[in-house]
Amino acid sequence: MVVWQIDDDPVHTELVEMIIRRTGFSNDTRSFHSARAALKALDQSLPDLILLDLRMPDMDGWEFIELTRSRKMPPIVIVTSSIDAREKKRALEIPTVRGWIEKPVRVEDIVDLAVDD
């Protein structure tokens, strides 16, 4: 399974990548520290799953989702520090959004993704 992380925090993406590998969820991960870079990469390949932060400079997760609505997209799991119930409801109403994980990501969160897969 190919997993992309889109998050502007390199420490967080490193931690999540380590969890993903240790749990055996995936050995093929790629991190993008901007949504724009990930958007460009989608022209070349399509991952099996995207872990997407909502709050990023330049282009946030909401804008990324909006700009990809007309494309064939893999499932997206929101990974965010937001605890706003309205944001969660809004996100989970989007057809490509498959889940919501609150930061900090725990091993159990990734294990749950594997079980749901």
Beta strands, then each sheet from edge to edge (+ up, - down):
strand 1: 2-6
strand 2: 28-32
strand 3: 49-52
strand 4: 76-80
strand 5: 97-102
sheet 1: 2+ 1+ 3+ 4+ 5+
end
